[in-house]
Amino acid sequence: MALAGYAIMAHELDRSLNLGLTREVTRLARQEQASPGAWSPSGPCVFLAAPACVQKVTADGHIDGEGELPVDRRTLDVATGRAEAYFSDITLQGHPVRMLTAPLAPGRAVEVAVRSDRVDESLHRISLALLAAGSVGVVLAAAAGFTVARTGLAPVAALTRTAEHIARTRDPEHRIEPRGDDEIGRLATSFNTMLDELQQALSALRDSLDTQRRLVADASHELRTPVTGLRTNIDLLARADRLTLHQREQTIEALRTQTDELTGLVTDLIDLARGDEPAAPEDTEDVRLDKLVEQCADNARKRHPDLSFDTDLQPTVVDGVPRTLARAVTNLLANAAKFSPPGGSVQVRLRDRELVVRDHGPGIAEDDLPRVFDRFYRAPDARDLPGSGLGLAIVRQVANAHGATVTAETPPGGGALLRLRF
């Protein structure tokens, strides 16, 4: 920009100097036409305050004036009309001079010259001014650029500090406050979103590890009782010669019962572990839930012939895994059968994608309602009954895997009511 300004000013000053010489020649030519020979050449022009110096040159080389201005072949060509007017830069007594040689009259030329160092001095002052202004502009631009860059990159610096803090502390709870809706602001928003996802993933991982630890601890505790019973009875059978026939039969029956309990517990643990794995898309299908519930109810009637299972099922189709859905329904019915009195009835209803199973047993205490679906949880009044405390936990796990919800409540008239809503 400064160079362009300097070039423009140089051009304008040079043009102004040439224009002044041209006007002087025009004035002299008109004066010569009006009064031939009425004016005489002037000089010298070596002083800045002096006017333009003028001398006449004839075609044969005769000079009318001080004779300070140079005359060459080209000057004579202008006098004879063989050449056009022209400008030239010369040095006169050590000073730069701009000279215009132009035709004056037939057979004559005129040379008009003026000191040009004023133009050079003006250009020198202009160059100094432009250099100073440019230097100030560069400093101001650098300061402004530094300020703008520092302000604009502040979110990037904050992003860097946050990333370094997270890498150092492994704590993704820090966030960056987005400023504006530009690229940096969107980057900060995206980084916060990434941190949210990372925090959720870490929380899910911690929850999963906690769940695994509790499962292992609870399973170890629950397995200890049947394994201890099995060991005791096996030790008794090792001394079978000291037992009566009736005692041996009781010991064998106890072994069968404990083996069944241990088998059921291991089966529940396997189902619970499998349920933590997401179902593959090819395992899911459209399931007629009403037919599946009816089949599970028929199996329950065979296992509990002293109970009645009354079904009221509306045709319903859900997307799911038939095997796990059947296990969840079977556990609901088994839970209801376990707490039903002899000769009691269990109501099973399926309406509007909601399966309701109700028994008429002792019901669920208010304090136990929030925990009945926890793993290995058994209410105080149910600890003497068979079971591992995993049945309803498996129901909740299956419900979660299918996007369903399961709740427990105590209905009017007593008993327990469990709802599985898809």
C-alpha positions as CSV (number, residue, x, y, z in Angstrom):
1,M,0.0,0.0,0.0
2,A,2.8,2.4,0.9
3,L,4.7,1.6,-2.3
4,A,1.5,2.2,-4.4
5,G,1.0,5.6,-2.6
6,Y,4.6,6.5,-3.3
7,A,4.3,5.6,-7.0
8,I,1.1,7.6,-7.3
9,M,2.6,10.7,-5.7
10,A,5.8,10.4,-7.8
11,H,3.7,10.2,-10.9
12,E,1.6,13.2,-10.0
13,L,4.6,15.4,-9.1
14,D,6.3,14.4,-12.3
15,R,3.2,15.1,-14.2
16,S,2.8,18.5,-12.5
17,L,6.3,19.4,-13.4
18,N,5.8,18.5,-17.0
19,L,2.5,20.3,-17.1
20,G,4.1,23.5,-15.8
21,L,6.8,23.3,-18.6
22,T,4.1,22.6,-21.2
23,R,2.1,25.7,-20.2
24,E,5.2,27.9,-20.3
25,V,5.9,26.7,-23.8
26,T,2.3,27.4,-24.8
27,R,2.5,30.9,-23.4
28,L,5.7,31.6,-25.2
29,A,4.4,30.2,-28.5
30,R,1.3,32.4,-28.3
31,Q,3.4,35.5,-27.4
32,E,5.8,34.7,-30.4
33,Q,2.8,34.5,-32.8
34,A,1.3,37.7,-31.5
35,S,4.6,39.7,-31.5
36,P,7.5,37.9,-33.2
37,G,10.7,38.7,-31.5
38,A,8.9,40.8,-28.8
39,W,10.3,38.7,-25.9
40,S,13.8,37.7,-25.0
41,P,15.0,34.5,-23.4
42,S,15.4,34.5,-19.6
43,G,17.9,32.9,-17.3
44,P,19.7,31.7,-15.3
45,C,17.5,29.0,-13.7
46,V,19.9,27.4,-11.2
47,F,18.2,29.0,-8.2
48,L,15.1,27.4,-6.7
49,A,13.3,30.7,-6.5
50,A,14.2,31.6,-10.1
51,P,11.6,31.3,-12.9
52,A,12.0,28.8,-15.7
53,C,15.0,29.6,-17.9
54,V,14.3,29.9,-21.7
55,Q,16.5,29.9,-24.8
56,K,15.7,29.9,-28.5
57,V,17.5,27.7,-31.0
58,T,17.4,28.2,-34.8
59,A,17.6,25.4,-37.3
60,D,21.2,26.2,-38.0
61,G,22.1,26.0,-34.3
62,H,22.1,29.7,-33.4
63,I,21.2,30.2,-29.7
64,D,19.3,33.2,-28.5
65,G,19.8,33.4,-24.7
66,E,22.3,32.6,-22.0
67,G,23.3,29.4,-23.7
68,E,23.4,27.4,-20.6
69,L,20.9,24.8,-21.8
70,P,22.5,22.0,-24.0
71,V,21.7,21.8,-27.7
72,D,22.1,18.6,-29.7
73,R,21.1,17.1,-32.9
74,R,17.6,16.3,-31.6
75,T,17.1,19.9,-30.6
76,L,17.9,20.9,-34.2
77,D,15.5,18.3,-35.5
78,V,12.7,19.9,-33.4
79,A,13.6,23.3,-34.8
80,T,13.4,22.1,-38.4
81,G,10.2,20.2,-37.7
82,R,11.6,16.8,-38.2
83,A,11.0,15.8,-34.5
84,E,8.3,16.2,-31.9
85,A,8.6,18.0,-28.6
86,Y,10.3,16.0,-25.9
87,F,11.2,16.2,-22.2
88,S,14.7,15.5,-20.9
89,D,16.4,15.4,-17.5
90,I,19.8,17.2,-17.4
91,T,22.3,18.5,-14.8
92,L,23.0,22.2,-14.8
93,Q,25.8,23.5,-12.6
94,G,25.4,20.4,-10.4
95,H,21.6,20.7,-10.1
96,P,19.0,18.4,-11.6
97,V,16.9,20.2,-14.2
98,R,13.8,19.1,-16.2
99,M,13.8,20.6,-19.8
100,L,11.2,20.7,-22.5
101,T,12.3,21.2,-26.1
102,A,9.4,22.2,-28.4
103,P,8.8,23.9,-31.7
104,L,8.3,27.7,-31.4
105,A,7.9,28.9,-35.0
106,P,9.0,27.6,-38.4
107,G,12.8,27.1,-38.2
108,R,12.9,27.7,-34.5
109,A,12.7,25.7,-31.3
110,V,12.4,26.8,-27.7
111,E,14.0,25.1,-24.6
112,V,12.3,25.7,-21.3
113,A,14.0,24.3,-18.1
114,V,13.3,24.4,-14.4
115,R,14.9,22.9,-11.3
116,S,13.5,19.4,-10.6
117,D,15.2,18.8,-7.3
118,R,12.1,20.2,-5.6
119,V,10.2,17.2,-6.8
120,D,13.0,14.9,-5.6
121,E,12.9,16.6,-2.2
122,S,9.1,16.3,-2.0
123,L,9.4,12.6,-2.9
124,H,12.0,12.1,-0.3
125,R,9.8,13.7,2.4
126,I,6.8,11.7,1.2
127,S,8.9,8.5,1.3
128,L,9.9,9.3,4.9
129,A,6.3,10.0,5.9
130,L,5.1,6.9,4.2
131,L,7.8,4.8,5.9
132,A,7.0,6.3,9.3
133,A,3.3,5.7,8.7
134,G,3.9,2.2,7.4
135,S,6.1,1.4,10.4
136,V,3.4,2.7,12.8
137,G,0.8,0.7,10.8
138,V,2.9,-2.5,11.0
139,V,3.3,-2.1,14.7
140,L,-0.4,-1.3,15.2
141,A,-1.4,-4.2,12.9
142,A,0.9,-6.6,14.8
143,A,-0.5,-5.4,18.1
144,A,-4.0,-5.7,16.8
145,G,-3.3,-9.1,15.3
146,F,-1.7,-10.4,18.5
147,T,-4.7,-9.2,20.5
148,V,-7.2,-10.7,18.0
149,A,-5.3,-13.9,17.8
150,R,-5.0,-14.1,21.6
151,T,-8.7,-13.4,22.0
152,G,-9.7,-15.8,19.2
153,L,-7.5,-18.6,20.4
154,A,-8.5,-18.3,24.1
155,P,-11.0,-21.1,23.7
156,V,-8.4,-23.3,22.1
157,A,-6.0,-22.6,25.0
158,A,-8.9,-23.4,27.4
159,L,-9.5,-26.6,25.4
160,T,-5.8,-27.5,25.6
161,R,-5.7,-26.9,29.4
162,T,-8.9,-29.0,29.9
163,A,-7.5,-31.8,27.8
164,E,-4.2,-31.7,29.7
165,H,-6.1,-31.6,33.0
166,I,-8.2,-34.6,32.0
167,A,-5.1,-36.5,30.9
168,R,-3.4,-35.7,34.2
169,T,-6.3,-36.4,36.5
170,R,-8.5,-38.8,34.4
171,D,-11.5,-36.7,35.5
172,P,-13.8,-35.9,32.6
173,E,-16.1,-33.6,34.6
174,H,-14.5,-30.4,33.5
175,R,-16.3,-28.4,30.7
176,I,-15.4,-25.5,28.4
177,E,-17.8,-22.6,28.2
178,P,-18.5,-22.0,24.4
179,R,-18.1,-18.4,23.3
180,G,-20.1,-17.5,20.2
181,D,-21.2,-19.7,17.3
182,D,-18.1,-19.7,15.2
183,E,-15.8,-22.6,14.5
184,I,-14.1,-22.3,17.9
185,G,-17.4,-22.2,19.7
186,R,-18.6,-25.3,17.8
187,L,-15.3,-27.0,18.6
188,A,-15.8,-26.3,22.3
189,T,-19.4,-27.6,22.1
190,S,-18.3,-30.7,20.4
191,F,-15.5,-31.2,22.9
192,N,-18.0,-30.9,25.8
193,T,-20.3,-33.4,24.0
194,M,-17.4,-35.8,23.8
195,L,-16.7,-35.3,27.5
196,D,-20.3,-36.0,28.3
197,E,-20.2,-39.2,26.3
198,L,-16.9,-40.2,27.9
199,Q,-18.3,-39.5,31.4
200,Q,-21.4,-41.6,30.7
201,A,-19.2,-44.4,29.3
202,L,-17.0,-44.3,32.3
203,S,-20.0,-44.2,34.6
204,A,-21.5,-47.2,32.8
205,L,-18.2,-49.0,33.0
206,R,-18.0,-48.3,36.8
207,D,-21.6,-49.4,37.2
208,S,-20.8,-52.6,35.2
209,L,-17.8,-53.4,37.3
210,D,-19.7,-52.7,40.5
211,T,-22.5,-54.9,39.3
212,Q,-20.0,-57.7,38.5
213,R,-18.3,-57.4,41.9
214,R,-21.7,-57.6,43.6
215,L,-22.8,-60.5,41.4
216,V,-19.6,-62.4,42.2
217,A,-19.8,-61.6,46.0
218,D,-23.6,-62.5,46.1
219,A,-23.1,-65.6,44.0
220,S,-20.3,-66.7,46.3
221,H,-22.5,-66.2,49.3
222,E,-25.5,-67.9,47.8
223,L,-23.5,-70.8,46.5
224,R,-21.9,-71.4,49.9
225,T,-25.1,-72.7,51.5
226,P,-26.0,-75.5,49.0
227,V,-22.4,-76.5,48.6
228,T,-22.0,-76.8,52.4
229,G,-25.2,-78.8,52.6
230,L,-24.0,-81.1,49.8
231,R,-20.6,-81.6,51.5
232,T,-22.3,-82.4,54.8
233,N,-24.7,-85.0,53.3
234,I,-21.9,-86.5,51.2
235,D,-19.9,-86.9,54.4
236,L,-22.9,-88.6,56.0
237,L,-23.3,-91.0,53.0
238,A,-19.6,-91.8,53.4
239,R,-20.6,-93.4,56.8
240,A,-23.7,-95.0,55.3
241,D,-23.0,-98.2,57.3
242,R,-23.8,-96.3,60.5
243,L,-27.1,-94.9,59.2
244,T,-30.4,-96.6,59.2
245,L,-32.3,-97.1,55.9
246,H,-34.6,-94.3,56.7
247,Q,-31.7,-91.9,57.5
248,R,-30.0,-92.9,54.2
249,E,-33.2,-92.1,52.3
250,Q,-33.6,-88.8,54.0
251,T,-30.0,-87.9,53.2
252,I,-30.4,-88.9,49.5
253,E,-33.6,-86.8,49.3
254,A,-31.8,-83.8,50.8
255,L,-29.0,-84.3,48.3
256,R,-31.5,-84.2,45.5
257,T,-33.1,-81.1,46.9
258,Q,-29.8,-79.3,47.4
259,T,-28.7,-80.4,43.9
260,D,-31.9,-79.0,42.4
261,E,-31.3,-75.7,44.3
262,L,-27.7,-75.5,43.1
263,T,-28.7,-76.3,39.6
264,G,-31.4,-73.6,39.6
265,L,-29.0,-71.1,41.1
266,V,-26.3,-71.8,38.5
267,T,-28.9,-71.6,35.7
268,D,-30.1,-68.2,37.0
269,L,-26.6,-67.0,37.2
270,I,-25.9,-68.1,33.6
271,D,-29.1,-66.4,32.4
272,L,-28.2,-63.3,34.3
273,A,-24.7,-63.2,32.8
274,R,-26.1,-63.7,29.3
275,G,-28.7,-61.0,29.8
276,D,-25.9,-58.4,30.3
277,E,-24.9,-59.0,26.7
278,P,-26.9,-57.1,24.1
279,A,-29.0,-59.3,21.8
280,A,-27.8,-59.6,18.2
281,P,-30.2,-58.2,15.6
282,E,-30.6,-61.6,14.1
283,D,-31.8,-63.1,17.4
284,T,-34.9,-60.8,17.6
285,E,-38.1,-61.5,15.9
286,D,-41.8,-60.7,16.0
287,V,-43.2,-62.7,19.0
288,R,-46.8,-63.5,19.6
289,L,-46.7,-62.6,23.3
290,D,-50.2,-63.9,24.1
291,K,-49.3,-67.4,22.8
292,L,-46.0,-67.4,24.6
293,V,-47.7,-66.5,27.9
294,E,-50.3,-69.2,27.4
295,Q,-47.6,-71.8,26.9
296,C,-45.8,-70.6,30.0
297,A,-49.1,-70.8,32.0
298,D,-49.6,-74.4,30.8
299,N,-46.2,-75.3,32.0
300,A,-46.9,-73.6,35.4
301,R,-50.1,-75.6,35.7
302,K,-48.2,-78.8,35.3
303,R,-45.6,-77.8,38.0
304,H,-48.2,-76.5,40.4
305,P,-51.3,-78.7,40.0
306,D,-52.8,-77.4,43.2
307,L,-53.0,-73.8,41.8
308,S,-55.2,-72.4,39.1
309,F,-53.8,-70.0,36.5
310,D,-56.6,-67.9,35.0
311,T,-55.5,-66.2,31.7
312,D,-57.1,-63.3,29.9
313,L,-54.8,-62.7,26.9
314,Q,-55.2,-60.2,24.1
315,P,-53.4,-61.0,20.8
316,T,-50.1,-59.0,21.1
317,V,-47.0,-58.9,18.9
318,V,-43.7,-57.6,20.3
319,D,-40.2,-57.5,18.8
320,G,-37.9,-59.5,21.0
321,V,-36.0,-62.8,21.8
322,P,-38.5,-65.6,22.5
323,R,-36.2,-67.5,24.8
324,T,-35.5,-64.6,27.2
325,L,-39.1,-63.5,27.1
326,A,-40.3,-67.0,28.0
327,R,-37.8,-67.0,30.9
328,A,-39.1,-63.7,32.2
329,V,-42.8,-64.8,32.0
330,T,-41.9,-68.1,33.6
331,N,-40.2,-66.3,36.5
332,L,-43.3,-64.0,37.0
333,L,-45.6,-67.0,37.2
334,A,-43.1,-69.0,39.4
335,N,-42.9,-66.0,41.8
336,A,-46.7,-65.8,42.0
337,A,-47.0,-69.6,42.6
338,K,-44.4,-69.6,45.3
339,F,-46.4,-67.1,47.4
340,S,-49.9,-68.3,46.6
341,P,-51.7,-70.4,49.3
342,P,-52.6,-74.0,48.5
343,G,-55.7,-74.1,46.3
344,G,-55.1,-70.4,45.4
345,S,-55.4,-68.8,42.0
346,V,-53.1,-66.6,39.9
347,Q,-54.6,-64.1,37.5
348,V,-52.7,-63.5,34.2
349,R,-53.9,-60.7,32.0
350,L,-52.5,-59.2,28.8
351,R,-54.0,-56.0,27.5
352,D,-52.6,-53.0,25.6
353,R,-49.1,-54.5,25.5
354,E,-49.1,-54.8,29.3
355,L,-48.8,-58.2,31.1
356,V,-50.2,-58.3,34.6
357,V,-49.6,-61.2,37.0
358,R,-51.4,-61.2,40.3
359,D,-51.4,-63.6,43.2
360,H,-53.3,-63.7,46.5
361,G,-50.5,-64.4,48.8
362,P,-49.1,-62.3,51.7
363,G,-48.2,-59.5,49.3
364,I,-45.1,-57.3,49.4
365,A,-44.2,-55.0,52.3
366,E,-44.0,-51.3,51.5
367,D,-40.3,-51.2,52.4
368,D,-39.5,-54.1,50.1
369,L,-41.2,-52.8,46.9
370,P,-38.2,-50.8,45.7
371,R,-35.9,-53.7,46.1
372,V,-37.8,-56.8,44.9
373,F,-36.0,-56.6,41.5
374,D,-32.5,-56.4,43.0
375,R,-30.2,-59.4,42.5
376,F,-30.3,-61.9,45.4
377,Y,-32.7,-59.8,47.4
378,R,-35.2,-61.8,49.4
379,A,-37.7,-60.3,51.7
380,P,-37.3,-61.3,55.4
381,D,-40.5,-63.4,55.4
382,A,-39.4,-65.2,52.2
383,R,-36.0,-66.3,53.2
384,D,-37.3,-69.7,54.4
385,L,-38.8,-70.4,51.0
386,P,-37.0,-72.0,48.1
387,G,-35.4,-69.8,45.5
388,S,-32.2,-67.8,44.8
389,G,-33.5,-64.3,44.8
390,L,-32.6,-63.9,41.1
391,G,-35.9,-64.6,39.4
392,L,-37.3,-61.1,39.5
393,A,-33.8,-59.6,38.8
394,I,-33.9,-61.6,35.5
395,V,-37.3,-60.3,34.7
396,R,-36.1,-56.7,35.1
397,Q,-33.0,-57.5,33.0
398,V,-35.1,-58.9,30.2
399,A,-37.5,-55.9,30.4
400,N,-34.6,-53.5,30.1
401,A,-33.2,-55.4,27.1
402,H,-36.6,-55.1,25.3
403,G,-37.2,-51.5,26.2
404,A,-40.0,-52.5,28.6
405,T,-40.6,-51.6,32.3
406,V,-41.5,-53.9,35.2
407,T,-43.1,-52.7,38.5
408,A,-44.4,-54.3,41.6
409,E,-47.3,-53.1,43.7
410,T,-49.7,-54.2,46.4
411,P,-53.3,-54.2,45.0
412,P,-56.5,-53.7,47.1
413,G,-57.5,-57.0,48.6
414,G,-54.0,-58.2,49.3
415,G,-51.5,-60.2,47.3
416,A,-48.9,-58.9,44.9
417,L,-49.3,-57.5,41.4
418,L,-46.4,-57.3,38.9
419,R,-46.7,-55.3,35.6
420,L,-44.5,-55.9,32.6
421,R,-45.3,-53.2,30.0
422,F,-43.8,-53.1,26.5
